[in-house]
Amino acid sequence: MGGSSSTISNSATRINALQVQSSASGKPIAWIAGRNRISPNLIYYSDFEAVAKTTTKKSGGKGGGGATQKDTTYTYYAAIILAVGRGPLGAIHRVFRDKEVFSSLAQIGLNYANGTHDQAVWGFLQTRHPAEAIAYADTAYVFSSRYLLNDNAGVQNHTFEVDGRYQVPGLPDANPGDFLPGLLLDPLDGIGFTPAWVADMSNYRNYCLAENLLLSPVLDEQAPANEAIARWLQLTNSELVWSAGQLKVIPYGDQAVTGNGVTWFPNITPVADLTDDDFLSEEGGPPVSLKIKSQADSYNEVSLEILDRDHEYNTDVVRAPDQAAIEQFGSKPMDTIKAYEICNIAIGAHAAQLLVQRKLYVRNEYEFSLGWQHVLLEPMDLVTITDPGLNLHQRLVRLISVEEDEMGKLAIVAEDALLGVGSASNYPVQSKSGYQGNQNVASGPVLPPIMFNPPESLLPAGTLQIWGGVAGMGEAWGGCEIWISADGDSYRLAETIYGRARMGQLTAALASGSDPDTVNTLSIQLAAATELAAATTAEADSGATLCWVAGELLSYRDAVLTGVGGYELSYLRRGRLSTAISSHSIGSPFVRLDDAVWKYSYTSDQVGKTVWVKFRSFNVFGRALEDLADVTAYSVTLSPARVAPDTAQNLALVGAFEAPYFTVSWVAGARAEDRLVRVRHAGSNALLREVATTSTAFTYQREDALVDGALIRSYRVEIIERNAAGQAPMVSLLVTNTAPVPVTGTTVTVTGTTTADVSCAASVEPDAAGYVFVYSTEEDFDPATAGTIGYQGVSRTGQITGLTPDTTYYLCAAAYDTWSSVRSQLNFAPAITFIT
């Protein structure tokens, strides 16, 4: 007869609108020169679509029964426009989407409008949404009428490598001599200068091209233009001067240089030779003042943080140190300059070298005053100065500041113009060979995991868990999702782990031993080549290196590497946390118990059942997740690993042993279910009584002692914690009841020839129960064992009869307590003498 079948349906939650994550209101349209990596802005979306996809899995059973599982997921699409920058722009070369890299827009289904002033409206908008049909003139953008979104119905993170304006023909970067005036004259994105305000830039343009100081700036945030311009001038070894109503840019270069097909020649001819006849000085003052900056205080190392085009525009730092100055004066680094307009390592290195030379070697500063006849002098002019007082003869200097007062007097600040400092050789520089990984590299499956039921001494009270160690076999393995199933068919995600567990197997047998074990060595081979570090003795003793070896918990101190992933561990602390010390054969499993071990909690009604576990691997980038259907399932039976309880704690006498009983109490040992209480004779060690109890207190009565046949004053109580797995080591307590101290004030009054009245002072003991008087005719008799008891009772006075006339007697008195009146256990006072 055929069996029945069942259908299991699982459906993901359907999202009904685009999850907008990358649209920013008020964000400026990026201004781009040269080639750089740009983050776009989502400026339009419509036509959101959720497409359901159902997959069916069938499993058969004996007799025709079986189950069908239907899983429904959703794929999301939308029409989008992503604004790239101010157009017109050139080609888009690479597309970076999340961790993926594509060589063209077509690979991900995007189209491109480069942002011309007269660009047409997207035809899709004209047809489907005419009210929203905007041409977006002067804005370059990418678009798609049905773009694949991510699983959360959002637009993935995109960046584009795009060509901006002003590129040097045949090169990716732009010439600052072109884009600087372009920004100055741009009325929309730039400053809006009139052309008459900008001087001819051909000299600066040729200098940048010959020196290969080419940049690719991106202005995508509102900021003062002077900040960007000042940085560009610093990176191109030049200075800006406002002269005769025009803005000029003059390079600091002082030697001819050839590059990129052009040769640039510096103008190093001084425009004036200044002497004492030209200087105006105050009476008694020097014609020229000199300030010298200490070389020890000058920067001798310059660092630029740039974008490396060869490594996907990741940031890199290029350094230009002057090694001779560093060795002589120590390192004096300048704060790192963020120069994200540099996208080439060689350009960055050359710009940094020019800057460090200027910072280190141009240290002399001159101040002097000139008359109105030199009014045509302006900053960046070269002049010579002659001053016998400073031993200067036609010293070539560069003017850096010219200020005219109302009387026509010129206050000049100049600096040394050391020929050679303003130029540097253009050496080839090798880009750093940083790793550029495939973000979608296959992770590879896991190695056979080691799953085990941990000893309950490892777990919080009342907790049931299975633990496991897992590691991938490939270098790209980054971790895995752990999926649990109760029937081997339907799985649910339990947790995600990252990194490899330190697990393996024994390569040699481990014999049973003592704790600590300084004889045996634990030889292991790790499944994946990870590290086991040695520890201190204190760390090993405290369990800081705790390991699980086929059920036994142990820790180690010494770890010796014997090969790739092979170790010999010694100074072993065996049987930790109440686990049994045992021998282990070759191949026994080993797991180092650390944070890489995964843990799964289950309930008591699952004890004895089998669960199946799948380990769904992903790579080190968190991508390339394996298909759950292709992953091997491993089974494990849920069976708590019981261990013997811990010993009882804080065993102590409750109150004082001053009554016809005593009580002891203790704190139960962890995992104890009950315990044995034993009472022994403290002197002979004879067992007097044994009781099984679940209580954590025990009372021993005088009546119990009489039944046990030993009314003594000193007992030993033993507590042994127990559970189904075994028993804990015994703890014991010595319990003693000391007899009352000797009484005082013993007196005798002879009332006849054969009688005498006796008395003593009252005992100071709180549990005193009576008194006993013992007499003898022997002077040195021991009242504990010899003599005659003349009187015993609760009163401290009594009468002795039956004495012999004309006889000398010796009398001793003692008090007894509620526990025992046995005179061999009492403390007698010294004897007194009386005569009948």
C-alpha positions in Angstrom: 0.0 0.0 0.0 1.4 3.4 -1.0 2.5 5.9 1.6 1.2 9.5 2.0 3.1 12.5 0.8 3.4 16.1 2.2 4.2 19.5 0.8 6.4 22.1 2.6 6.2 25.6 1.4 8.7 28.4 2.3 8.3 31.9 1.1 10.6 34.9 1.5 9.0 38.2 2.5 8.1 40.3 -0.5 9.4 43.9 -0.6 7.0 46.3 -2.3 9.3 49.4 -3.0 12.8 50.3 -3.7 15.0 50.6 -0.6 16.6 54.0 -1.3 20.1 54.0 0.1 22.3 56.1 -2.2 20.3 59.2 -3.0 21.4 62.5 -1.4 19.3 65.6 -1.7 21.4 68.8 -2.2 24.6 66.9 -3.2 26.6 68.9 -5.7 27.1 67.5 -9.2 30.7 66.4 -9.3 33.2 68.5 -11.3 35.8 66.2 -12.9 39.1 66.7 -14.7 41.2 63.8 -15.8 40.3 60.2 -15.0 39.2 59.3 -11.5 36.7 57.0 -9.6 33.4 58.7 -9.0 30.5 57.8 -6.7 27.1 58.5 -8.4 23.9 59.8 -6.9 20.5 58.1 -7.5 18.4 60.9 -9.0 15.4 58.9 -10.4 13.6 55.6 -10.1 10.3 54.1 -11.1 8.6 50.9 -12.3 9.6 48.9 -9.3 8.9 45.2 -10.0 9.1 42.1 -7.7 9.4 38.8 -9.6 8.6 35.6 -7.7 10.8 32.5 -8.3 9.7 29.1 -6.9 12.0 26.1 -6.8 10.6 22.6 -6.0 12.5 19.8 -4.3 11.1 16.3 -4.0 12.2 13.5 -1.8 10.7 9.9 -2.0 10.2 7.3 0.7 9.6 3.6 0.8 6.2 2.5 -0.5 5.7 5.7 -2.5 5.5 8.2 0.3 7.7 11.3 0.3 7.8 15.1 0.7 7.8 18.1 -1.7 9.5 21.3 -0.6 8.7 24.6 -2.4 10.9 27.6 -1.8 9.8 31.0 -3.1 12.2 33.9 -3.4 11.9 37.3 -5.1 14.1 39.1 -7.6 13.6 42.9 -7.8 14.0 45.4 -10.7 13.5 49.1 -11.2 14.1 51.8 -13.7 16.9 54.0 -12.4 19.1 57.0 -13.3 22.5 57.5 -11.5 24.1 60.9 -11.9 27.8 60.7 -12.4 29.0 64.3 -12.8 29.0 67.6 -14.7 29.2 66.9 -18.4 30.3 66.5 -20.9 32.4 63.6 -19.7 34.4 61.0 -21.6 34.2 57.2 -21.4 33.4 55.1 -18.4 36.2 52.5 -18.2 35.5 50.3 -15.1 32.4 49.8 -13.0 32.8 48.9 -9.3 29.6 47.4 -7.9 29.9 46.3 -4.2 32.9 43.9 -4.4 32.6 43.2 -8.1 34.6 44.8 -10.9 33.3 45.1 -14.5 35.1 46.3 -17.6 32.0 47.9 -19.2 28.5 49.2 -18.4 27.0 46.7 -20.7 28.1 43.8 -18.4 25.6 45.0 -15.8 22.9 46.3 -18.1 23.5 50.0 -17.8 23.5 52.7 -20.6 25.4 56.0 -20.6 24.6 59.6 -21.4 27.7 61.7 -21.3 26.1 65.0 -20.3 26.2 67.3 -23.4 24.4 70.6 -23.2 21.9 69.4 -25.9 21.5 65.8 -24.9 18.2 64.2 -25.7 15.6 63.0 -23.2 15.7 59.3 -22.3 13.2 57.6 -24.7 11.9 55.4 -21.9 10.8 58.4 -19.9 9.2 60.1 -22.9 7.1 57.0 -23.5 6.3 55.7 -20.1 6.5 58.8 -17.9 6.2 61.9 -20.0 5.5 64.1 -17.1 8.9 63.1 -15.6 10.9 63.3 -18.9 13.9 65.5 -18.2 17.0 65.7 -20.4 19.4 66.5 -17.5 21.4 68.8 -19.7 25.1 69.1 -18.8 24.8 66.1 -16.4 26.4 62.8 -17.3 24.4 59.8 -16.0 23.9 56.0 -16.4 20.5 54.5 -16.7 18.5 51.4 -17.1 14.8 50.7 -17.7 14.9 47.4 -15.8 17.9 47.2 -13.5 18.5 44.2 -11.2 18.5 45.3 -7.6 20.0 43.5 -4.6 18.1 41.0 -2.4 16.9 43.9 -0.2 15.4 45.7 -3.2 18.1 48.4 -3.0 20.6 49.8 -5.5 24.0 48.3 -4.9 27.0 50.5 -4.1 28.4 51.7 -7.5 31.4 53.7 -8.4 32.7 54.5 -11.9 36.1 55.1 -13.4 35.3 58.0 -15.8 37.2 60.4 -18.0 36.6 64.0 -17.2 37.5 67.1 -19.2 41.0 68.6 -19.9 42.7 65.2 -20.3 46.1 65.4 -22.0 45.8 63.5 -25.3 46.9 59.9 -24.9 47.1 60.2 -21.1 44.5 59.7 -18.4 45.3 62.8 -16.3 44.6 66.4 -17.0 47.0 69.4 -17.2 46.5 71.9 -14.3 47.4 74.6 -16.8 44.2 73.7 -18.6 41.7 72.9 -15.8 42.7 75.7 -13.4 41.7 78.5 -15.8 38.7 76.3 -16.7 37.5 76.3 -13.1 38.3 80.0 -12.7 36.2 80.9 -15.7 33.3 78.4 -15.1 30.3 80.5 -14.1 28.3 77.5 -12.9 30.6 75.2 -11.0 33.6 77.5 -10.6 34.4 81.1 -9.7 33.1 82.9 -12.8 36.1 85.1 -13.6 36.0 87.2 -16.8 38.7 86.0 -19.3 40.5 89.4 -18.9 41.4 88.5 -15.3 43.3 85.3 -16.2 46.8 85.8 -17.6 48.2 83.5 -20.3 48.8 80.0 -18.7 51.0 78.6 -21.4 54.2 78.7 -19.3 52.5 76.9 -16.4 50.8 74.5 -18.8 54.1 73.5 -20.4 55.9 73.2 -17.0 53.2 70.8 -15.7 53.3 68.7 -18.9 57.1 68.6 -19.1 57.5 67.8 -15.3 54.6 65.3 -15.6 52.8 67.0 -12.8 49.4 66.0 -14.1 46.3 65.7 -11.9 42.8 64.3 -11.9 40.8 66.3 -9.4 37.2 65.6 -8.4 35.2 68.4 -6.7 32.0 66.7 -5.4 31.5 68.7 -2.2 30.8 72.4 -1.6 34.1 74.0 -0.5 36.0 77.3 -0.9 37.8 77.2 -4.3 41.0 78.7 -2.9 41.5 75.5 -0.8 41.6 73.3 -3.9 43.6 75.8 -5.9 46.2 76.2 -3.1 46.6 72.4 -3.0 47.0 72.1 -6.7 49.7 74.8 -6.8 51.5 73.1 -3.9 51.5 69.8 -5.7 52.7 71.4 -9.0 55.6 73.3 -7.4 54.1 76.7 -8.4 52.7 79.9 -6.9 49.8 82.2 -7.8 50.4 85.9 -8.2 47.8 88.7 -8.7 49.5 91.3 -10.9 48.2 94.2 -13.0 44.7 93.0 -12.6 45.5 89.5 -13.8 46.0 86.2 -12.1 49.3 84.5 -13.0 50.8 81.1 -12.0 54.6 81.0 -11.9 56.5 77.7 -11.3 59.4 77.4 -8.8 61.2 75.3 -11.4 64.8 76.5 -12.1 66.1 74.0 -14.6 65.1 73.0 -18.1 63.0 69.8 -18.2 61.7 67.7 -21.0 58.7 65.3 -20.9 55.5 64.3 -22.6 56.8 65.8 -25.9 57.5 69.3 -24.6 60.5 71.1 -23.2 60.1 73.9 -20.6 62.8 76.5 -20.0 62.9 78.5 -16.7 63.5 82.2 -16.6 66.3 82.6 -14.0 67.5 86.0 -15.1 67.2 88.5 -12.2 65.1 91.6 -13.0 67.1 93.8 -10.7 70.5 94.0 -8.9 69.9 95.6 -5.6 72.7 97.3 -3.6 73.0 99.7 -0.6 72.0 102.5 -3.0 68.6 100.9 -3.4 67.8 99.8 0.2 66.0 102.2 2.5 66.8 101.6 6.2 66.0 103.3 9.4 68.8 105.2 11.1 71.1 102.8 12.8 69.3 99.8 11.3 70.8 97.3 8.8 69.7 97.7 5.1 68.9 94.0 4.9 67.6 91.8 7.8 68.3 88.1 7.6 66.2 85.3 9.3 67.6 81.8 9.1 65.5 78.8 9.9 67.4 76.0 11.6 67.9 73.0 9.3 67.1 70.8 12.4 63.6 72.4 12.4 62.9 72.0 8.7 60.8 69.2 7.3 62.9 66.4 5.9 60.2 64.0 5.0 57.0 64.7 3.0 54.1 62.2 2.6 51.2 62.4 0.1 48.1 60.3 0.5 47.0 59.6 -3.1 44.7 57.3 -5.0 46.4 54.5 -6.9 44.7 54.0 -10.2 46.6 50.7 -10.8 45.0 49.3 -7.6 41.4 50.3 -8.1 41.9 53.8 -6.7 42.6 52.6 -3.2 44.5 55.1 -1.1 48.3 54.8 -0.9 51.0 57.0 0.8 54.1 58.0 -1.2 57.0 59.3 0.8 59.9 61.6 -0.1 62.5 61.5 2.6 65.9 63.3 2.6 67.9 60.5 4.1 71.0 62.6 4.7 69.1 65.2 6.7 67.2 62.4 8.6 70.5 60.7 9.6 72.0 64.0 10.8 69.0 65.7 12.5 66.5 62.9 12.9 63.1 62.5 11.2 61.1 65.7 10.9 58.0 64.6 8.9 55.5 67.0 7.6 51.8 66.2 8.2 50.5 63.9 5.4 48.8 65.9 2.6 45.6 64.3 1.2 46.2 64.6 -2.5 43.4 62.6 -4.0 43.8 64.4 -7.4 47.0 62.4 -7.9 46.2 58.9 -9.2 49.6 57.8 -10.3 52.4 56.7 -8.0 55.2 58.2 -10.1 53.5 61.6 -10.2 52.9 61.5 -6.5 56.5 60.6 -5.8 57.8 63.4 -8.0 55.5 66.0 -6.4 56.6 64.9 -2.9 60.3 65.2 -3.9 59.9 68.7 -5.2 58.0 69.7 -2.0 60.5 68.2 0.4 63.4 70.0 -1.3 61.7 73.3 -1.0 60.7 72.7 2.7 64.2 71.5 3.6 66.6 73.7 1.7 64.9 77.1 1.3 65.6 78.4 4.8 67.0 82.0 4.5 64.5 84.8 4.5 65.5 88.5 3.8 63.6 91.6 4.7 64.4 95.1 3.2 62.7 98.2 2.0 62.9 99.9 -1.5 61.9 103.2 -2.9 59.1 103.9 -5.4 61.4 103.5 -8.4 61.1 99.7 -7.9 57.3 99.7 -7.9 57.2 97.3 -10.8 58.6 94.5 -8.7 56.2 91.7 -7.8 56.2 88.4 -5.9 58.0 85.5 -7.6 60.5 88.0 -9.3 64.1 87.0 -9.1 66.6 89.8 -8.0 70.1 89.9 -6.6 71.0 91.6 -3.4 74.4 92.9 -2.3 75.1 93.8 1.3 78.6 93.8 2.7 77.3 93.7 6.2 75.9 90.3 5.6 78.7 89.3 3.2 76.2 89.1 0.4 77.3 89.7 -3.1 74.7 89.5 -5.8 72.8 86.8 -3.9 70.0 85.5 -6.0 66.7 85.7 -4.1 63.0 85.3 -5.0 60.5 87.9 -3.8 57.6 86.4 -1.9 55.9 89.5 -0.6 55.8 93.1 -1.8 53.8 95.7 0.2 53.5 99.4 -0.6 52.7 102.0 2.0 51.0 105.3 1.4 54.3 107.0 0.9 55.3 104.7 -1.9 57.8 102.7 0.2 58.0 99.0 -0.6 58.4 96.5 2.2 60.0 93.4 0.6 60.3 89.8 1.9 62.4 87.5 -0.1 63.8 84.0 0.1 66.9 82.2 -1.2 66.6 81.1 -4.9 68.9 78.2 -4.8 69.3 76.9 -8.3 68.6 73.2 -8.4 66.3 73.1 -5.4 63.2 73.9 -7.6 63.8 70.9 -9.8 64.2 67.1 -9.4 65.0 64.2 -11.6 61.9 62.2 -12.7 62.8 58.7 -11.7 60.6 55.7 -12.6 58.6 54.5 -9.6 57.2 51.0 -9.2 53.6 50.8 -7.9 53.1 48.7 -4.8 52.2 45.1 -5.7 49.2 45.1 -3.4 46.9 42.1 -3.6 43.9 42.5 -5.9 41.7 39.6 -5.1 38.7 38.1 -6.9 35.9 38.9 -4.5 33.9 35.9 -5.8 36.7 33.3 -5.5 35.3 29.9 -4.5 35.6 29.2 -0.8 35.8 25.4 -1.0 34.0 23.0 1.3 34.7 22.4 5.0 36.9 19.6 6.2 35.0 16.9 8.1 33.9 18.7 11.3 34.4 17.4 14.8 31.1 17.6 16.6 30.8 16.5 20.2 28.6 16.7 23.3 30.7 18.8 25.7 31.1 17.6 29.3 28.4 19.3 31.3 31.0 20.8 33.5 31.7 23.2 30.6 28.1 24.4 30.5 26.0 26.7 32.6 23.7 24.8 34.9 20.7 23.5 33.1 22.1 24.1 29.6 22.3 21.4 26.9 24.5 22.0 23.9 26.5 20.3 21.1 29.8 21.9 20.2 31.9 21.6 17.1 35.1 22.6 15.4 35.0 23.4 11.7 37.6 24.6 9.2 37.8 25.0 5.4 40.3 23.3 3.3 41.0 26.2 0.9 43.0 29.4 1.5 40.0 31.5 0.5 37.7 29.9 3.1 36.4 32.6 5.4 33.7 30.9 7.5 30.4 29.3 7.1 26.7 29.3 7.9 25.6 26.5 10.2 22.2 25.0 9.2 20.5 22.5 11.5 17.8 19.9 10.6 15.8 17.5 12.9 14.8 15.2 10.0 17.6 15.6 7.5 15.3 17.4 5.0 14.2 20.8 6.3 17.1 23.0 7.5 17.1 26.3 9.4 20.0 28.7 9.9 21.4 28.4 13.4 24.4 30.7 13.4 27.3 32.0 11.3 31.0 31.5 12.2 34.1 33.3 10.9 37.6 31.8 10.9 38.9 28.3 11.4 38.8 26.2 14.5 42.0 24.7 15.8 41.1 21.0 15.5 42.7 17.8 14.3 43.7 14.4 15.5 46.3 12.6 17.6 49.3 11.3 15.7 50.5 9.2 18.7 48.7 7.5 21.5 48.3 9.4 24.8 48.5 7.2 27.9 46.5 7.8 31.0 48.5 9.7 33.6 48.5 11.9 36.7 47.7 15.5 37.0 49.8 17.4 36.3 51.2 15.1 33.7 54.9 15.7 33.1 55.6 12.3 31.6 53.3 12.0 28.5 53.3 14.2 25.4 50.2 15.0 23.4 51.1 14.8 19.7 48.6 16.2 17.3 48.2 17.2 13.6 45.8 20.2 13.0 43.4 19.8 10.1 44.2 23.4 8.9 47.6 25.0 9.4 46.8 27.3 12.3 48.9 28.1 15.4 48.9 26.7 18.9 50.9 29.1 21.1 52.7 28.0 24.3 51.6 29.4 27.6 52.9 30.0 31.1 52.5 27.5 33.9 49.9 29.7 35.6 47.9 29.9 32.4 48.0 26.1 31.9 47.1 25.6 35.6 44.1 27.9 35.2 42.8 26.2 32.0 43.6 29.1 29.7 44.7 26.5 27.0 41.8 24.2 27.5 41.4 21.4 24.9 38.9 18.6 24.3 40.5 15.2 23.5 37.9 12.5 22.9 35.9 13.4 26.0 38.8 14.4 28.4 39.4 18.1 29.1 43.1 19.0 29.5 45.3 22.1 29.2 48.9 22.4 28.2 51.9 24.7 28.8 54.5 23.9 26.2 53.8 23.7 22.4 56.6 22.6 20.0 56.0 22.8 16.3 57.0 19.6 14.5 55.8 20.3 11.0 53.1 22.2 9.1 50.2 22.1 11.5 51.9 19.5 13.7 52.6 20.0 17.4 53.8 18.3 20.5 52.1 19.5 23.7 53.6 18.9 27.1 53.1 19.7 30.8 49.5 18.6 30.6 46.9 19.3 33.2 44.7 16.2 32.9 41.1 15.6 33.8 40.1 19.2 34.0 36.6 20.2 35.1 35.9 16.7 36.7 36.4 14.8 33.4 38.0 11.4 33.6 41.7 10.9 32.9 42.0 8.2 30.3 44.2 6.9 27.5 43.6 8.0 23.9 44.6 6.1 20.7 46.1 7.5 17.5 43.5 9.3 15.4 41.5 10.5 18.5 39.8 13.9 17.8 41.3 17.1 19.2 39.7 20.5 19.5 41.2 23.6 21.0 38.3 25.2 22.9 38.3 28.9 22.0 35.9 31.4 20.4 36.1 29.6 17.0 34.1 26.7 18.4 30.4 26.8 17.5 27.7 25.9 20.0 24.1 24.9 19.5 21.7 24.7 22.4 18.8 22.2 22.5 16.1 21.2 25.0 15.8 18.2 27.3 13.1 16.6 25.1 15.6 16.3 22.3 18.0 14.2 24.3 18.8 11.0 22.5 17.7 12.3 19.1 19.9 12.8 16.0 20.3 16.1 14.2 21.9 16.8 10.8 24.2 19.8 10.3 25.3 21.5 7.1 28.2 23.9 6.9 27.6 26.4 4.1 30.9 28.0 3.3 31.7 31.5 2.1 35.1 33.1 1.1 37.3 35.5 3.0 35.3 38.4 1.4 32.0 37.0 2.8 30.9 36.1 -0.7 30.6 33.0 -3.0 28.2 31.3 -0.6 27.8 27.6 -1.4 24.4 26.3 -2.5 22.8 24.6 0.5 21.6 21.7 -1.6 25.3 20.9 -2.6 26.6 20.9 1.0 27.3 17.6 2.8 25.2 16.9 5.8 26.8 15.5 9.0 24.8 13.9 11.8 25.3 14.0 15.6 23.3 12.4 18.4 22.2 14.7 21.2 23.5 12.9 24.3 24.7 15.0 27.3 28.2 14.0 28.5 27.8 13.5 32.2 30.7 14.0 34.6 31.2 13.5 38.3 30.1 16.4 40.5 32.5 18.9 42.1 33.3 18.5 45.8 31.2 20.0 48.5 32.2 23.5 49.5 32.4 25.4 52.8 31.8 22.4 55.1 31.5 23.9 58.6 30.0 23.4 62.1 26.7 25.3 62.6 27.0 27.1 65.9 28.9 25.4 68.7 29.0 21.8 69.9 27.5 22.7 73.3 24.2 20.7 73.2 23.3 17.0 73.0 23.8 17.2 69.2 25.8 19.0 66.6 24.9 20.2 63.0 27.2 20.6 60.0 26.3 22.3 56.7 27.9 22.8 53.3 27.4 24.1 49.8 26.5 21.4 47.3 29.1 20.6 44.7 28.2 21.5 41.1 26.1 18.8 39.3 25.6 16.8 42.6 22.3 14.9 42.8 22.8 13.6 46.4 25.6 12.8 48.8 26.8 10.3 51.4 27.3 11.6 55.0 29.7 9.6 57.1 30.4 9.9 60.8 33.7 8.4 62.1 35.5 8.0 65.4 38.1 10.7 65.2 40.6 8.6 67.1 40.2 5.1 65.7 38.7 6.1 62.3 35.9 3.5 62.9 32.8 4.2 60.8 30.0 4.9 63.2 27.2 6.0 60.8 26.6 6.5 57.0 23.5 8.3 55.6 22.5 9.1 52.0 20.7 12.5 51.7 19.8 15.3 49.3 20.0 17.9 52.1 23.0 20.1 52.6 22.9 19.9 56.4 23.3 17.0 58.8 22.6 16.8 62.6 24.1 14.1 64.9 22.2 13.5 68.1 23.4 12.2 71.5 20.9 9.4 71.0 22.5 8.6 67.7 25.9 8.4 69.4 24.6 6.0 72.0 23.1 3.8 69.3 26.3 3.9 67.4 28.1 2.7 70.6 30.6 5.5 71.0 29.7 8.5 73.1 32.9 10.3 72.5 34.0 13.9 72.3 35.7 14.0 68.9 34.1 12.9 65.6 35.1 13.3 61.9 32.3 14.1 59.4 32.8 13.2 55.8 30.7 14.5 52.8 30.9 12.7 49.4 28.9 14.4 46.5 27.4 12.0 44.0 25.5 11.8 40.7 24.8 9.2 38.1 28.3 9.7 36.5 30.2 9.1 39.7 31.2 10.8 42.9 33.4 13.7 44.0 36.4 13.5 46.2 35.5 13.5 49.9 35.7 16.5 52.2 35.8 16.1 56.0 35.5 18.2 59.1 36.7 17.4 62.7 34.0 18.1 65.2 35.0 18.2 68.9 33.1 18.8 72.1 35.6 19.8 74.9 34.6 18.8 78.5 34.0 21.7 80.9 37.0 23.3 82.4 38.0 22.3 86.0 35.8 23.8 88.7 37.1 25.9 91.5 36.3 26.3 95.2 36.2 22.7 96.2 35.4 22.3 100.0 34.7 19.5 102.5 32.9 19.6 105.9 33.2 16.5 108.0 29.8 16.1 109.8 30.6 12.8 111.6 33.1 10.1 111.7 31.7 8.5 108.5 30.1 11.4 106.5 31.2 14.6 104.9 29.5 17.5 103.0 31.2 18.5 99.7 30.7 21.5 97.4 32.4 23.5 94.6 31.8 26.8 92.7 29.3 26.7 89.8 30.8 25.8 86.4 31.2 28.6 83.9 30.2 26.4 81.0 26.8 27.2 79.4 26.0 23.5 78.8 27.1 22.3 82.3 24.6 19.5 83.4 26.0 18.3 86.8 29.0 17.6 89.1 30.9 14.6 90.2 33.1 14.2 93.4 35.7 11.4 93.5 37.7 10.4 96.6 40.5 8.1 97.5 43.0 7.3 100.3 45.8 7.4 97.7 47.4 10.8 97.5 48.3 10.7 93.7 45.3 8.9 92.4 43.8 9.7 88.9 40.1 10.6 89.4 39.5 9.8 85.7 40.1 6.1 86.2 40.6 5.5 90.0 39.0 6.3 93.3 35.3 6.2 94.4 32.5 8.4 93.2 31.2 9.8 96.4 28.5 12.1 94.8 27.2 12.8 91.3 24.2 15.0 90.5 23.0 18.3 89.1 23.7 20.2 92.4 27.1 21.5 93.1 26.8 20.4 96.7 26.3 16.9 98.1 27.1 14.4 100.9 29.5 11.5 101.0 28.7 8.6 103.3 30.4 5.3 104.4 33.7 6.9 105.2 36.2 5.2 107.7 36.9 7.1 110.9 40.3 8.5 111.6 41.3 8.3 107.9 42.9 10.8 105.6 41.1 11.2 102.2 41.9 13.0 99.0 39.0 14.6 97.0 38.7 15.8 93.3 35.7 17.5 91.7 34.6 18.1 88.1 31.7 19.4 86.1 30.1 17.5 83.2 28.0 18.7 80.3 24.9 17.6 78.4 26.9 15.5 76.0 28.7 13.1 78.3 29.3 12.5 82.1 31.8 9.7 81.5 34.5 10.6 84.1 37.3 9.4 81.8 36.4 12.4 79.5 36.1 15.1 82.3 38.6 17.7 83.5 39.0 17.3 87.3 40.2 20.0 89.7 43.3 19.4 91.8 42.7 17.2 94.9 42.0 18.6 98.4 42.6 16.7 101.7 40.2 16.0 104.6 40.4 13.7 107.7 37.4 12.0 109.3 
